[in-house]
């Protein structure tokens, strides 16, 4: 696997770094373009004469600006920051209104954190119009005048609700930018996740089909390393299973030679002992034959094809019904298709149906869907299985039937074959005791993708 050559590609780290850098550059480009195409508008500003008219209770048209509100309150406005122009403005308002300067309070943010470019722009504009640079105020601000009764008349611009046109333009621009960048981000994420998604699907496929072919080594450097390691793991698992299976088959085959010698040696034994010895040897040969058949079937890679489970069960039940046994399939079952080995699945369901008839006198099967699995339930009317033996009956050569008779108990490989075939297809087998008596065998097999 490590000898496979592949086209060199950039590592996952490099891809992420390039995408992050491209995203930052795109964001910077959008911001610069927005600054040039959407310059911030000038804030609302008011001449001192407009403020003085408002303090006198006279209303004037504000145009596109927020109107000035006249309020009466018990406390003066709280001065936020002061500048060198505030004493001049206070003195001018006090002179025009003919009130002491101490009775004038101005609350405005003209400090070092304010945008000085706005002030310079407005002063230049007023200077071009022949006005004084200290003859205006920029919103937001509050100007309070103390009255004779101790209360305060306060003028302030009405607070705006919602977003102004400039803010709406900024939000619209960012929304459009997001719509442009989102598809590119989605495609990039899909491009990065595709090899990882393929690796996850391969791991799932390995559980359903151990003989599945290895993956192609492609993608980024990190993904290629993971795919190579996965292919190596799959090959090692396959070799491990094949070696253990071959070893068990060889041991079972070699045991036939000493059993044959024993057959010749017991010919000289007394008749009473010889009959018992022959019975034991026959039982051992039967177990060895069953073991070799189990190993042969487990090591043979079956061809997977599309199968419809209801039809398969109906054919098996019809064949068994011809021999006089009571088997039936629920005709209302769903027509579910899976990808499986026909011979192995026939052996699986044959073993389950024969056990149901042997221990429960009858077998009733039905097929239905449960999430992503096809479920085959085969129920009988037997005594069921004790909870302590529900898992042990799947062990090879374990027989829950107490008589130890080969005619009633078998070899003890039937359910072991059932679980081995089901798990080899990515499914499983469960045994459930029915409340009214009897046992239900649930076979879960993954549906065709």
C-alpha positions in Angstrom: 0.0 0.0 0.0 2.8 2.4 0.8 4.3 1.8 -2.6 1.4 3.4 -4.4 2.4 6.6 -6.1 0.1 9.6 -6.0 0.1 13.1 -7.4 1.6 15.5 -4.8 -0.8 18.0 -3.3 -0.7 20.8 -0.8 -1.0 19.9 2.8 -4.1 20.6 4.8 -2.3 23.3 6.8 -1.3 25.1 3.6 -4.8 25.0 2.3 -6.3 26.4 5.5 -3.5 29.1 5.6 -4.2 30.1 2.0 -8.0 30.3 2.6 -7.5 32.3 5.8 -5.2 34.7 4.0 -7.5 35.1 1.0 -10.5 35.7 3.4 -8.6 38.5 5.2 -7.5 40.1 2.0 -11.0 40.0 0.6 -12.4 41.5 3.8 -9.8 44.3 3.7 -10.6 45.0 0.0 -14.3 45.2 0.8 -13.6 47.6 3.7 -11.4 49.8 1.6 -13.9 49.9 -1.3 -16.7 50.7 1.2 -14.7 53.6 2.7 -14.2 55.2 -0.7 -17.7 54.5 -2.1 -19.6 55.2 1.2 -17.9 58.1 3.0 -19.4 58.8 6.4 -22.0 61.6 6.3 -21.6 64.8 8.4 -23.4 64.7 11.7 -26.4 67.0 12.4 -25.1 70.4 13.4 -27.1 73.5 14.7 -26.3 77.2 14.6 -26.4 78.9 18.0 -29.2 81.1 16.7 -31.3 78.0 16.2 -30.6 76.9 19.7 -31.4 80.3 21.1 -34.8 80.4 19.2 -35.6 76.9 20.7 -34.8 78.2 24.2 -37.2 81.1 23.7 -39.9 78.6 22.7 -39.8 79.5 19.0 -40.0 76.6 16.5 -38.0 76.5 13.3 -37.8 74.0 10.5 -35.0 71.5 11.0 -35.0 70.2 7.4 -33.5 66.7 7.2 -32.0 67.1 10.7 -33.6 65.9 13.9 -35.8 68.7 15.5 -34.7 70.5 18.7 -36.7 69.6 21.8 -37.4 72.0 24.7 -37.6 70.2 28.1 -38.1 71.4 31.7 -36.3 69.4 34.4 -35.1 69.8 38.0 -31.5 69.0 37.3 -29.0 70.6 34.9 -27.4 68.6 32.1 -24.2 66.9 33.1 -21.2 68.3 31.2 -19.5 65.5 29.4 -16.3 67.2 28.2 -15.3 70.8 27.7 -13.1 72.5 25.1 -11.6 75.9 24.5 -14.7 76.9 22.5 -17.3 76.1 25.3 -16.7 79.3 27.3 -17.1 81.3 24.1 -20.3 79.6 23.2 -21.7 79.9 26.8 -20.8 83.6 26.9 -22.5 84.2 23.5 -25.7 82.4 24.5 -25.8 84.2 27.9 -25.3 87.5 26.1 -28.1 86.8 23.6 -30.5 85.5 26.2 -29.4 88.2 28.7 -28.8 85.7 31.5 -25.7 85.2 33.7 -23.1 82.9 32.2 -23.2 80.7 35.4 -26.8 79.8 34.5 -25.7 78.2 31.2 -24.6 74.6 31.1 -23.5 72.8 27.9 -23.2 69.0 27.7 -21.4 67.9 24.5 -18.8 65.4 23.5 -16.0 67.5 22.0 -13.2 65.7 23.8 -10.1 63.9 22.5 -12.1 60.8 21.7 -14.4 62.7 19.3 -13.7 62.7 15.6 -11.6 65.8 15.0 -12.0 65.5 11.2 -15.7 66.3 11.6 -14.9 69.5 13.5 -12.3 70.6 11.0 -14.7 70.0 8.1 -17.5 72.0 9.7 -15.3 74.9 10.7 -13.9 75.0 7.2 -17.5 75.0 5.9 -18.5 77.8 8.2 -15.4 79.8 7.4 -16.2 79.6 3.7 -19.7 80.9 4.5 -18.3 83.8 6.4 -19.4 82.5 9.9 -17.4 81.9 13.1 -16.0 78.5 13.8 -17.5 78.6 17.3 -21.0 79.5 16.1 -22.4 76.0 15.8 -22.9 72.8 17.9 -22.7 69.2 16.8 -25.3 66.7 17.9 -25.6 65.2 20.4 -25.6 67.9 22.9 -27.7 69.5 25.7 -27.9 73.1 26.6 -29.6 74.1 29.9 -30.7 77.5 31.2 -31.5 77.9 34.9 -34.8 79.6 35.5 -35.9 81.8 38.4 -37.7 79.0 40.2 -34.6 76.8 40.1 -35.7 74.5 37.3 -33.9 74.1 34.0 -34.9 74.6 30.4 -33.0 72.1 28.3 -32.7 72.0 24.5 -31.4 68.9 22.8 -31.8 67.3 19.4 -34.5 64.6 19.3 -33.0 61.1 19.5 -33.2 59.2 16.2 -34.8 55.8 16.1 -33.5 53.1 13.8 -30.6 53.3 11.4 -29.7 56.3 9.3 -29.1 55.9 5.5 -25.4 55.6 6.0 -25.7 52.8 8.6 -28.3 51.1 6.3 -25.9 51.2 3.4 -23.1 49.7 5.5 -25.3 46.8 6.7 -26.5 46.2 3.1 -23.0 46.2 1.9 -21.9 43.6 4.5 -25.0 41.5 3.7 -24.1 41.5 0.0 -20.5 40.6 0.9 -21.6 37.7 3.0 -23.8 36.4 0.2 -20.8 36.5 -2.1 -18.3 34.9 0.3 -20.7 32.3 1.7 -20.9 30.0 -1.4 -17.1 30.2 -1.7 -16.7 29.2 1.9 -19.2 26.4 1.5 -17.3 25.0 -1.6 -14.0 25.3 0.2 -15.4 23.5 3.3 -16.9 20.8 1.1 -13.6 20.4 -0.8 -11.7 19.9 2.5 -14.3 17.5 4.0 -14.8 15.3 1.0 -11.7 13.1 1.6 -12.5 12.8 5.3 -16.1 11.9 4.4 -14.8 9.3 2.0 -12.7 7.8 4.7 -15.6 7.6 7.1 -17.7 5.9 4.4 -14.9 3.4 3.8 -14.7 2.6 7.5 -18.5 1.9 7.5 -18.1 -0.2 4.3 -15.3 -2.2 5.9 -17.7 -3.2 8.7 -20.3 -4.4 6.1 -17.9 -6.0 3.6 -14.4 -7.0 4.9 -13.4 -7.9 1.3 -14.0 -4.3 0.1 -11.2 -3.0 -2.2 -8.7 -0.5 -0.7 -9.2 3.3 -1.1 -7.4 5.4 -3.7 -4.6 7.4 -2.1 -5.4 11.0 -3.0 -6.1 14.4 -1.3 -4.0 16.5 0.9 -0.8 15.1 2.6 -2.6 14.5 5.9 -5.6 12.9 4.3 -3.3 10.7 2.1 -1.5 9.5 5.2 -4.8 8.6 6.9 -6.0 6.8 3.8 -2.7 4.8 3.5 -2.9 3.9 7.2 -6.5 2.8 6.7 -5.6 0.6 3.8 -2.8 -1.0 5.7 -5.1 -1.6 8.7 -7.7 -3.2 6.4 -5.0 -5.5 4.8 -3.7 -6.5 8.2 -7.2 -7.4 9.5 -7.9 -9.4 6.4 -4.6 -11.3 6.7 -5.3 -11.9 10.4 -8.7 -13.3 9.8 -7.5 -15.5 6.9 -4.6 -16.8 9.0 -6.7 -17.7 12.0 -9.4 -19.3 9.8 -6.8 -21.3 7.9 -5.3 -22.4 11.2 -8.6 -23.6 12.6 -9.3 -25.4 9.3 -5.9 -27.1 9.4 -6.4 -28.3 13.0 -9.8 -29.7 12.2 -8.5 -31.4 9.1 -5.5 -32.9 10.9 -7.7 -34.3 13.7 -9.2 -36.7 11.2 -6.0 -38.7 10.9 -5.8 -39.8 14.6 -9.6 -40.5 14.6 -9.1 -42.9 11.6 -6.3 -44.7 13.5 -8.6 -45.0 16.6 -11.3 -46.6 14.4 -8.8 -49.4 13.5 -7.6 -49.8 17.1 -11.0 -50.3 18.7 -11.7 -53.3 16.5 -10.0 -55.4 19.1 -12.0 -53.9 22.0 -14.9 -55.7 23.6 -18.3 -55.2 21.9 -19.8 -53.2 24.7 -16.9 -50.7 24.8 -16.5 -50.7 21.0 -20.0 -49.5 20.4 -19.5 -46.5 22.8 -16.2 -45.7 21.3 -17.6 -45.7 17.8 -20.4 -43.4 18.9 -17.9 -40.9 20.4 -15.7 -41.0 17.3 -18.7 -40.4 15.0 -19.7 -37.4 17.1 -16.1 -36.0 16.9 -16.1 -36.5 13.1 -19.4 -34.8 12.9 -18.1 -31.9 14.9 -14.9 -31.7 12.8 -16.9 -31.8 9.6 -19.2 -29.0 10.9 -16.1 -27.0 11.9 -14.5 -27.3 8.5 -17.7 -26.3 6.8 -17.9 -23.3 9.1 -14.3 -22.3 8.4 -14.8 -22.8 4.6 -17.9 -20.7 4.5 -16.3 -18.0 6.7 -13.2 -17.8 4.5 -15.0 -17.8 1.2 -15.5 -14.2 -0.1 -19.1 -14.3 -1.4 -20.3 -12.1 -4.2 -22.5 -9.2 -3.0 -25.7 -8.6 -5.0 -29.0 -6.7 -4.5 -31.5 -8.9 -2.6 -35.1 -8.4 -1.7 -35.5 -10.0 1.7 -39.3 -10.8 1.6 -38.8 -12.8 -1.6 -35.9 -14.7 -0.1 -37.8 -15.6 3.1 -40.9 -16.6 1.1 -38.8 -19.0 -1.0 -37.2 -20.5 2.1 -40.5 -20.9 3.9 -42.1 -22.5 0.8 -39.3 -25.1 0.6 -39.5 -25.9 4.3 -43.4 -26.1 4.1 -43.1 -28.8 1.4 -41.4 -31.0 4.0 -44.4 -30.6 6.3 -43.1 -28.0 8.8 -45.1 -25.0 9.8 -43.5 -21.8 8.4 -45.0 -18.6 7.1 -44.1 -15.1 6.1 -46.2 -12.0 6.8 -47.3 -10.9 3.3 -47.8 -7.3 4.6 -44.1 -6.9 5.2 -42.1 -4.2 3.3 -40.2 -4.9 0.2 -36.7 -4.0 1.4 -33.5 -4.3 -0.7 -30.1 -4.9 0.8 -26.6 -5.6 -0.7 -25.5 -9.1 0.5 -24.2 -12.5 -0.2 -27.1 -14.7 -1.4 -25.7 -18.0 -0.2 -24.6 -16.7 3.2 -28.0 -15.1 3.8 -29.8 -18.2 2.8 -27.8 -20.2 5.3 -28.5 -17.5 8.0 -32.2 -17.6 7.6 -32.3 -21.3 7.1 -30.6 -21.9 10.5 -33.0 -19.5 12.2 -36.1 -21.1 10.7 -34.9 -24.6 11.5 -34.2 -23.6 15.1 -37.7 -22.0 15.4 -39.3 -25.2 14.0 -37.1 -27.5 16.1 -37.6 -25.8 19.4 -40.9 -23.9 18.9 -42.9 -26.1 16.5 -43.6 -23.2 14.1 -41.9 -20.1 12.6 -43.5 -16.8 11.7 -41.4 -14.3 9.8 -41.9 -10.6 9.0 -39.8 -7.9 7.4 -39.9 -4.2 8.2 -37.7 -1.1 8.2 -36.2 0.5 11.3 -34.1 3.6 10.6 -31.4 2.6 8.1 -31.8 -1.1 8.7 -33.9 -3.9 7.4 -35.2 -6.0 10.3 -36.3 -9.6 9.9 -38.1 -11.0 12.9 -38.7 -14.8 13.1 -40.9 -15.9 16.1 -41.6 -19.3 17.5 -43.8 -20.8 20.2 -41.1 -22.5 22.1 -40.0 -22.1 25.8 -37.7 -19.2 25.0 -34.2 -18.8 26.5 -33.1 -17.9 29.9 -31.5 -14.4 30.2 -28.2 -15.9 31.3 -27.9 -17.8 28.0 -29.1 -15.2 25.5 -25.5 -14.3 24.6 -23.9 -17.7 25.3 -25.9 -19.5 22.6 -24.0 -17.5 20.0 -20.7 -19.1 21.1 -19.4 -21.9 18.8 -20.3 -25.5 20.0 -22.4 -24.1 22.9 -25.8 -25.9 23.1 -28.5 -24.8 25.4 -30.5 -28.0 24.8 -29.9 -30.1 28.0 -30.2 -33.6 26.4 -27.0 -33.2 24.4 -28.6 -35.2 21.7 -27.4 -34.5 18.1 -30.9 -35.0 16.8 -32.4 -32.3 19.0 -29.4 -30.1 20.0 -27.2 -30.2 16.9 -23.5 -29.4 16.9 -23.8 -25.9 18.4 -22.7 -23.9 15.4 -26.1 -22.7 14.0 -26.4 -19.4 15.8 -22.7 -18.8 15.6 -23.0 -18.9 11.8 -26.1 -16.7 12.0 -24.3 -14.0 14.0 -21.1 -14.3 11.9 -23.0 -13.8 8.6 -25.1 -10.9 10.0 -22.1 -9.0 11.4 -20.1 -9.7 8.2 -22.9 -7.7 6.4 -22.6 -4.9 8.9 -25.6 -6.0 10.9 -26.3 -8.0 14.0 -28.6 -10.6 15.6 -30.7 -10.2 18.8 -32.8 -12.7 20.8 -35.9 -11.5 22.5 -38.2 -13.5 24.8 -41.8 -12.7 24.0 -44.1 -11.9 27.0 -46.7 -14.5 26.0 -44.1 -17.2 25.5 -41.8 -18.0 22.7 -38.6 -16.5 21.3 -38.2 -13.8 18.6 -35.0 -13.7 16.6 -34.3 -10.1 15.2 -31.8 -10.0 12.3 -30.7 -6.4 11.5 -29.1 -5.8 8.0 -28.1 -2.4 6.6 -30.3 -1.3 3.7 -29.0 -0.7 0.2 -27.5 2.9 0.1 
